[in-house]
Amino acid sequence: MRSAPLVLGCALAACSGAWLLLEATPHGIGVSPDSFNYFQARLRHPSSHHYPPLYPVFLQLTERLTGQAAWPASRLLSACLFALNIGLSGWLVYLATGWRRLGWVASALVTLSSAAQGVHVWAWSEPLFLLLGCLLSLTLALYLRDRRLWQLLSAAGWTGLLLLTRYAAGAWLLTGCLALLRRVPPEQRKRSWAEAALFLGISVLPLAMWLSIPVPNSLTPTRQLGWHPHTREMVEVSLTTLQAYIGVGLSAWQIPRLAIACWVMRGKP
């Protein structure tokens, strides 16, 4: 099979990443106030806290499968998620470009990325969020190419799980709808709107069901949503973050990475 070398290369990078993470955290991964809240949330009713419930659920499943406590179980969970994110990153790049070598390079760069490593060495929900985002990107890209119903339903399902992992997944939901409504011939506009409506409805259903669960020992029967208006400080932070992403310069580490990418692009898939 033509994709066999790609799978083997991405799998090698994924296993290397998991091994590196475990070797770098012999005494456990980092914990923060959010981490302690996740540890506590796994022991309580899913609606008894304001955090999205999916990461505590995965944490509890890992505990039961490994027989370990929450902290060491979160280390194993992060290692598995790191490996899956590495492999899926390479596959997504290959799907977008059709070049195996770029898939290998992408997996290697994610493995060696200090940002990716830094996220996975903490007991946070971000690694699970990244994995579900990769799966959403993969299935949505396949649907835009093949137009098969199961691919659209899968993309909507991954989006629903994303919303149960982090509320920031609203951006992914909007992106998915816009992708389905992108420039299409006039005779296909009704179909595109129907696809976007189906995607939106299935995506928000899990979050709506979770929000409707009665909150134990609460004066209100259901969970209440709050509105946090944008302040001037929030706008300034957003602009600073955007400037940092757009105006980042070439560091000593980025130059060889670009050189490797340019060399790879000269070859054949």
Disulfide bonds with the S-S distance in Angstrom:
none
